Amino acid sequence: MAATEKLKVIQWYTGEIARHQIRTIAQSRSLELVGAFVHHEEKAGVDVGTIAGIEPLGVVATNDMSEILALEADCVLYNPPTERYDEIIPILASGKNVISIIAGWNPKKRKSFASVLEACEKGQSSLYGTGLNPGLSYELALLGSSICTDVSSIYIKTCEPQSTLSEVFLSMFGFGKTEEELSGGARGAYGIFARSLHQVTDLLCEELALPHDGTDFTYEFEPAIKDYEDKISVKKGTMAGLLLKASTTLGGAPVATIELRFLLGPEYVRESWLSEGPSQGWIEVDVRGTPGSRLTHEIYAENHLIGTWATGTKAIHAIPFVCAAKPGLVSPVDLPLARMIK
């Protein structure tokens, strides 16, 4: 690639994280947005700059998959609400690398994994999964382990307030519902997280050669101690906090664990519920071994969307490294350390 040639990027789905990515790519000297695939029909035919809230970019969004796959591009920024390998596989087969914020971390247990590898071979393309509050949990765990002569277990805690959560997320995962209502549909959505989180905990065990033979997943709800009226309506006593915990286990005991703690805000839940979360910041990684190693990470900015922006930005900064990677499934250990690009 010539020094002045930009990498061509397609944005797949255009939610809040994607709109930030569009704005960032529009300002980049090394990246060019050449297409966008949308789910909602009302966005089809609309300039992606308009969708992102900036001036038109001359790139029109489409909901025609064959049309978007026919475009020449180096990479697809894939932002689905769930893992959708029925879409990822044809993208890879068309010769485009894929960076996803919710899929591709370690899909070896998926029935479609063989098809993923076949698509990578056919398209000479790579699949890379990033994301997860906001995409540093796995890397921080490996960094923490690098000073240890042995590791027995890893525990990752994350805590994310509603200022970074969309109305769709809050509604989908049951915020504002009673215990009786939660016994219905909302619980089914948690399986999305179980599958994704176990990919990461399994990968940590594989990378650090930690023996493992199973998985475990639990969740619990925290009722609101007062009413909340903002993105949605949450009455006192209905769900204001959600704790999801996924582990890769050995003999039933956790070896690598990730817990996600979502909440409307510290003023809406019991102080005791928060006391078990990260001691500070967004992420706490506790590596038990010789010696033990604990890292914390915090994102701060004036804008209330720092969480989603950070997730989207990390995916963008991985683009040149994923495009240069060998075909197939790639993880953070297969790539150089991602850094800010222009």
CORRACOR-V522208 format. One record per residue. RES is the residue in one letter. PHI is phi in whole degrees, 0 to 359 (* if undefined). Layout:
BEGIN
RES_PHI ; RES_PHI
END
This chain:
BEGIN
M_* ; A_297 ; A_299 ; T_266 ; E_280 ; K_275 ; L_283 ; K_270 ; V_235 ; I_249 ; Q_264 ; W_252 ; Y_79 ; T_227 ; G_282 ; E_298 ; I_298 ; A_295 ; R_297 ; H_296 ; Q_297 ; I_299 ; R_298 ; T_290 ; I_296 ; A_300 ; Q_263 ; S_280 ; R_271 ; S_243 ; L_234 ; E_227 ; L_279 ; V_243 ; G_188 ; A_210 ; F_252 ; V_239 ; H_269 ; H_278 ; E_299 ; E_292 ; K_272 ; A_297 ; G_87 ; V_263 ; D_297 ; V_293 ; G_297 ; T_297 ; I_300 ; A_275 ; G_83 ; I_236 ; E_293 ; P_305 ; L_252 ; G_79 ; V_240 ; V_261 ; A_288 ; T_221 ; N_247 ; D_263 ; M_295 ; S_296 ; E_294 ; I_288 ; L_290 ; A_283 ; L_291 ; E_275 ; A_205 ; D_273 ; C_210 ; V_244 ; L_273 ; Y_255 ; N_239 ; P_277 ; P_286 ; T_217 ; E_292 ; R_230 ; Y_287 ; D_294 ; E_265 ; I_298 ; I_299 ; P_294 ; I_297 ; L_298 ; A_295 ; S_281 ; G_97 ; K_250 ; N_292 ; V_234 ; I_243 ; S_237 ; I_268 ; I_220 ; A_209 ; G_88 ; W_295 ; N_194 ; P_278 ; K_294 ; K_271 ; R_284 ; K_299 ; S_273 ; F_300 ; A_300 ; S_292 ; V_298 ; L_295 ; E_297 ; A_293 ; C_297 ; E_293 ; K_297 ; G_269 ; Q_49 ; S_233 ; S_233 ; L_242 ; Y_228 ; G_258 ; T_229 ; G_102 ; L_69 ; N_52 ; P_254 ; G_122 ; L_241 ; S_303 ; Y_296 ; E_295 ; L_294 ; A_296 ; L_294 ; L_299 ; G_298 ; S_284 ; S_291 ; I_259 ; C_261 ; T_274 ; D_207 ; V_231 ; S_257 ; S_197 ; I_227 ; Y_230 ; I_247 ; K_244 ; T_230 ; C_218 ; E_231 ; P_280 ; Q_296 ; S_301 ; T_258 ; L_258 ; S_280 ; E_301 ; V_297 ; F_298 ; L_301 ; S_288 ; M_298 ; F_260 ; G_95 ; F_298 ; G_88 ; K_263 ; T_279 ; E_301 ; E_295 ; E_294 ; L_291 ; S_288 ; G_263 ; G_292 ; A_301 ; R_297 ; G_298 ; A_292 ; Y_290 ; G_298 ; I_302 ; F_291 ; A_303 ; R_298 ; S_291 ; L_293 ; H_293 ; Q_298 ; V_285 ; T_294 ; D_298 ; L_297 ; L_298 ; C_297 ; E_296 ; E_293 ; L_260 ; A_56 ; L_270 ; P_301 ; H_203 ; D_216 ; G_193 ; T_220 ; D_214 ; F_214 ; T_224 ; Y_212 ; E_212 ; F_248 ; E_238 ; P_285 ; A_291 ; I_268 ; K_201 ; D_292 ; Y_231 ; E_225 ; D_208 ; K_290 ; I_220 ; S_259 ; V_232 ; K_269 ; K_307 ; G_95 ; T_269 ; M_292 ; A_239 ; G_215 ; L_223 ; L_242 ; L_248 ; K_225 ; A_238 ; S_227 ; T_264 ; T_238 ; L_228 ; G_60 ; G_87 ; A_266 ; P_293 ; V_250 ; A_230 ; T_229 ; I_234 ; E_241 ; L_247 ; R_242 ; F_252 ; L_208 ; L_293 ; G_162 ; P_300 ; E_281 ; Y_255 ; V_232 ; R_295 ; E_300 ; S_295 ; W_293 ; L_281 ; S_296 ; E_270 ; G_277 ; P_305 ; S_293 ; Q_198 ; G_72 ; W_267 ; I_231 ; E_232 ; V_244 ; D_244 ; V_258 ; R_269 ; G_180 ; T_238 ; P_280 ; G_286 ; S_217 ; R_231 ; L_236 ; T_234 ; H_222 ; E_228 ; I_255 ; Y_218 ; A_189 ; E_288 ; N_286 ; H_283 ; L_256 ; I_300 ; G_294 ; T_293 ; W_296 ; A_297 ; T_299 ; G_294 ; T_294 ; K_299 ; A_296 ; I_298 ; H_292 ; A_276 ; I_306 ; P_297 ; F_284 ; V_291 ; C_296 ; A_269 ; A_286 ; K_292 ; P_299 ; G_122 ; L_282 ; V_237 ; S_238 ; P_305 ; V_286 ; D_270 ; L_244 ; P_298 ; L_299 ; A_295 ; R_211 ; M_297 ; I_240 ; K_242
END
